[in-house]
Amino acid sequence: EQISKKKEDTIVFVKGSSAVAAAWGIHHYLRHFCNCHLSWEYNRIQLPLSLPEANVNITANDRLRYYQNVCTYGYSFVWWDWSTYWEPHLDWMALNGLNLALAPIGQEMAWKAVYLQLGLTQQEISEYFTGPAFLPWNRMGNLRGWSGPLTDSWHNNQYSLQKKILKRMVELGIMPIFPAFSGIVPRSFKRIFPDANLTKMSNWNNFEDSYCCPYYLSPVDPLFGKIGSMFLREYRLIYGGGENQMYSCDPFNEMTPPNGTNLKAAGNSIFSAMTSVDKGAIWVLQGWMFQSGKYYWTKTRSKEFLTSVPLGRILVLDLQSEKTPQYDRLDNYFGQPYIWCMLHNFGGTLGLHGSASKINTAVYMARKATNSTMIGVGLTPEGINQNYVIYELMLENSWKKEPSNLTEWYKNGWFPYNLLPLFFHVQMGMFNIALYVTKVLDIKYKTDNLR
């Protein structure tokens, strides 16, 4: 994007290749020329009387800037409404140049319709869906029924919310990633399809049997493709969606594939179900399974799975690149493109920490590595509204051409004088700490309710 402001101008000219790029340029001017601050929790826009001159071109280092984690919809987003949270949050995404994000809300309405068409009863469906806060793990096959059922009012609310979210994403130029079928089905499928090739999934986190272990439908069973295409058609009927879309599918999240699973067939069947409805479909895969199950996902098995999809048609999110990157171990995902992601947060926990030195250098090294297939950077926290400084640093890696001098960045970039004084609260363990910033990098701690 191009940002221009001459001394005699009364307005700032921002030109971008897309709505996201233009919004990104506006934020760049506000932050780097006017010392304004926009974040998840706090915005301060205090413009100088005379707008500063500017003449700068900003070019993205990569094609994609990704945002969100499947689990964020349980830890942070679950109770969000449109006007208070989602609408400003989508604007924040555009202002930070993020152009690719998950869009899983409301998929249970489509699944309910599919299950009813296949012969499940309403009671069986209610017993399968978890409560709202646990839907991420229901969608990935880890849980069933826990804290459920979902009410009709919930389905209707999520439908309305998702329609607004998708409309706004399209307006801003943010590509939504739609859900797809992974092979996980309710236990009641055995009643309807007694001859189907179904295997009970392994236990997850020691939940008792009534709340875990749904069935996994074998990828070589003809029913796999039927259900996968039925779901996408139903989803598109409800929410729309054109051709050449992206689809999220995480088949083995923190669970080992059943014994004898044909990994090549598993990958191919998931992708084929997508392309049966959208010939230009691209599969987006959270690469967490390669890290959490690294003893199972050897190079041989990982290659068998990933190369079952044509090159360039599966995009891997290297989910925790700042701590446990997998792109080196798996030879740049055997030619498949990937996004270098900073996970940073597990479970929405709070704490002042972050791998600043690593994200300040490793992104650039991965981008320049021999045979690198990196095509983007991403933020993948399980929970947000915490420790924003580390995310601001990571976001700047999407356009900066070399690592920052962190000492200078903290001093001049994060604590500009005209932002002070600034109050913010951080809860750490059993402490409620109020931090009052009195001058650059000089923080006075006052502890309340110390126990």
N, C-alpha and C positions, 0 to 999 in steps of 0.2 A: 504494500500500500504506500501511497505518497501523501505526505503531510506538508502543507505549505501555509505560511503566515508571514506576510511582509509587514514592515513597520507601519505602513499607511493603511493596511487592511483592517477592517472592523470585524471580519469573520475569519475562521480557520477553514482552509480547504483540505478535505480528506478524500482521496480517491482510492478505491479498492477494487479487486477483481471479483468480489462477491459481497453480500451483505455482511457476512462474518468478517471479511477482511476490512471493510470500512469501519465496522464497530471496533475492531481490534486497533485500527489506526486512531480512532477517537480516544480510546483508553490509553494508548501509548502517549498521546499528547497530554492528556490530563495528568498522567502519573509522572512522566519524565520531564515535562516542561512546566507544569503547574503545581507539582507536588501534591496532587490529590490522591486519595486512597479509596479504593473500592474493593470490598472483600465479601466473604460469606456473611460475616456477623456485623460489619460496621462500614459505613460509607462516610467519607468526609470530602465534600467538594467545595472548596473555598477558593474561588478564582481570584487572581490578582486584578486590580483595577484596569491595568493595561495587559492584554493578552500577549504572552511572549512570542517573539519571532521564531519561525521554524522553517526548515527546508531539509527534509529527511525522507529517504526511501527505506522502507522496511520490507525485507523479503523473507518469507518462511524458509527454514532449512529443509523441511520435509513436507510431503503432501498432506499428511494427516496429523491432527492433534485430537487425541481421544480422551474421553472422560467417563468416569463411573466404574463401579464394581457391581456385580450382581447382588452382593450383600448390602450395598448402600441402601437398597430399597427396603431392607429390614431394619437396619440400624439408624438411618437418618430420614429417609423420605416417606416412610410408611403412612404417616398421618398428615402429610402436607395437603393443603388446599391449593386452589389455583391462584387467587389474587394475592394472598399473603406470602406464599412461598414459591410456587413453581414459575409464575410469570417473571418475577424479578430474577430468579435463579437462571432461567434460560437466557435472559438478557446478560447476566454476569458471564455465562458461558461464551456468548458471542463477543462480548467486550474483551475476553481473554483469548480470542482466536480459536476456540475449541470448535471443531467442525464435524465431530463424529461422536455419537453417544448412544447408549442403550435406550430402548423404548419398550420395556416389558409390561407396563401397567395395563390392566384390563384384559390380559390374555385368558384369564380364567373364564370369562364370559364365552369365549370361543371354544375353550376346552369343554365347558359344560354342554354346549350345543353338540359338539362332536360325540361326547360320551352318551348323550341321550339318543342320538342317531344310531349309535352302535348297540344300544340296548341296555345300558346301565340304568338303574333306577335313580330317582332323586336322592333317596336315602344313601345309596352307595356313593354317589358323587359327594354328598355332604360329609360322609365319613372319610373321604379321601383328601379333600382340600384342608390345609391347615388354616389357622387364624392369620390375619393380615400381616403381623410382624414376622411370621415365619415362612411366608410364601417363597422367598428366595431359595430356601432349602427344600421346599416342596417341589419347586420347579426343577431343581437339580437332582431330585430323586433321593434326597437324604431323609426326609420326613414325610409322614402322611397323618392327617387327622389332628395333629397336635394343636390345641387351643382353637380348633374349629368349632362349628362350621362357618362358612361365609354366608352372610345374609343377602337377600335380593337387593336390599338398599345399598349394600357394599358393591355388588356387581354394577348397579346402575350408576353409582357415584364414580366408580373407576372408569366406566365407559365414557361418561361425560368429561372427566378429567383428561383421559388419554386423547380424546378428540381435540381438546384445546391444546394439549402439549404438542401433538403432531402438527397441527396447523401452524403453531408458532415456530416450531423447528424448521418447517419448510420455508416460512417467511424469512427466517434468519439465515437460511442456507446451511443448517446443521443436519447432517445425514443421520436419520434414525436407524437403529439396528433392531429389527423385529425378531420376535421369538420363533423358534422352530422345534421340531420333534427330535428327541434324543434317543428314544427307545424305552423310556420309563412309562409304565402304565399301572393303573390301580390293580389291587389284588382281585377285584371282582371280574377282571377280564377272563379269569379262569372259568368262571361260570358261563360266560357267553361264548368263549372260544376254547373249549376243553382240549382241542388238538393243537393249539398254538404252541410254539416253542418258547416257553416262558421259564425264566430262572429267577428265583428270589435273590434280590441284591443283598450284599453284606451289611452287617449292622454298622450304623454310624453313630459315634459318640455314646455308645452304650444305652441308647434308647430302647425301651422294652418293645417287644415284637409288635404290639398293637399300634405303635406309632412310627415304626421304621420299616425298612426292607420291602418296598414295592417290587413289582416284577419288572424284569428287563426282557423285552421282546427281542428275540434273536434277529440280527440284521439280515439273515438269509431267509427269514420267514416272509412270505409274500404280503402278510398283513402289515409289515413294517412300512413299506412304501405307501400302502393304502391309507394308513392312519396319518403319516407325515403329510401327504398331499391334502387329505381331508382337512387337517388343522389349518394349513396355510390358506386354503381356499375360504374356509369359514372366517379366519382372521381378517383376510383382505375384504371379505364381504361386509364385515362389521366396521373396520377401520380404514379401508382403502389401501392403496399402495400400488405403485407402478412396476415397471420392469427394472432389472439391474439393481435390485435392492440388496442390502446386507442383512444377514440373519445370524442371531446368536444361538449357539447350542453347546452345552457343556455336559457331555454324556457320563463322565466318570469322576465327578467331583469328590475327592477324598474317599473314593471307593475303588477297589480293584475290580476290573472287569471279571465277570463270571468265568470260571474255568472253561477253556475250550473256545472262548470268544474269538472269532475270526476278525482281527483288528482291521485288516484291509477291507473286509466286507462292512464292518461297522462304520468306518469313515465314508465309504462309497455309498452306503444306503442312506445315511444322513444327508449327504450332499445331493444324491439323486432325488430324494423327496423334495428338496428345495427347488431343484432345476425342473422338476415335473410341473411346477406352478410358475416359476420365474426362471427362464432359461439363462439369464445373466446373473443369477444369484451368486453372492460371495458369502462364504461362511466365516463368521468371526468367533474364534475359540479362545476362551480364557486359558492360558497356559499353566494355570495353577496345578493341574493334575500332574504335570511333568516334574514339578518341584515337590509337592506333597507326597507323591507316589514314585519318587525317583528310583527306588530299588526295583519296582516293577517296570517302569518306563525306561528300559534300557535303550541304547541307540538303535538296536535292531527293531524293537517293538515300536518305538517312536517313529522311526522311518517308515515302517510298514503302515502305520496309521496315517501319517501326514501325507505320504505320497500316494495314498488312495484317491486323493483329490487332485485335479489338474493344477499345475503350477500357477500361482497367482489367484487361485479361486478359494483359498483359505487364508485368512489373516489371523496370525497368532498374537495374542496379547502376552508378552513376556511380563508377567504380572507384578513381579517384585524384583525388577532389574537392579535396584539400588542395594539389594542384600543377597539375593539368590538367583542371579541371572541364569537362564538355561540356554540362551542362544549360542554360547561357546560350546557347551557340552554337547548340544545337538546340531552342531555344524550349521549354524544359521538356519535351523529348521529345514535343512535339506533342500534349500532353495525357495521355500515358501516365505512370503513377506511377513515381517513382524513389527510390532510397535514396542519401543523401549518405555516401560512403565514404572512409575514410582507408586508403590502401594502405601507404605509408611504407617497406615493406621489399621489396626485389627479391632473389630468389635465396637467401634465408636469410643474407645477408651481415650482419656485425656492425659496429656503430658507434654512438657516442653522438650522435644527431642527431634532428631532427624539426621540423616546421613548427608549433610550439606556438602562435605568435601567430595563424596562419591558422586552425587548427582551433578556436581559442578564440573566434573572431568570425564566420567565414564560415558556419558551420553555422546560426547564428541569423539571419543575413542571408538565406540561401537559404530558410529556413523561412518568413520573412515577406515574401518577394519577391512582386511582382505576378504573378498567375496561376501561382504555385508549385504543382507537383505532387509535391513532396517528402513522403514518408510514413514516413521512417525514417532512421536513421543506422546505419553499419556499419563493421566492421573487416575489411579485405581484404588483410592482409599475405601475401606469398608465403612467408615463413618467420617462425616465432615464436621465443620464448625469447631475446629481445634487447630492450633499451631499453624496459622495461615502463612507465616513467614516462609516456611519450607516449601509450600506450594507456589508461592510467588517466585521463589528462586527457580523452581523446576519449570514453571511456565516460560520463563525468560530463555530457557534453553531452546525453545522452538524458533527463535529468531536470532539470538546472539551467535556470532561466528566463532567465538572462542570463550573459554572459561572466564568467569568473573574473578576479580580480586576480592575475595570474600570480606576482608577487613574493610575495604572501601565500600563494598556493596552494602554491608550492614550499616555503616556509618552514614552514607549519603543516599542510599536507595530505600532503606527500610524505615529509618527514623529521621526524616527531614524535619527541620526545626519548626516549620509552620504547621505540623500536625500536632504539636504539643501544646498543652497537656492532653494526654489521651488516657482514658480509663478503660481497662478491660479486666475481666475476671477469668481465672483459670482454676478449675477444681482438680486437685491432684491428691488422689487417695482420700485421706480423711481431713485434708487441709482445704480451707477456703482462703485462697490468697488473692488479695487485691493488689495489683501492680500499678503503681502510679509513675508514669514516665516523666521525669522532671527535666532531663536534657539528654542529648544524644548519648546512648549506651550507658546512662547513669540511672539505674533502676532502684527505687526504694521499695523494700518489701514490708508490707504490713499484714500480719497474720491474724485472722479472726477465727473465733470458735475452735481454737486449738484443743485437741483432745488427746 
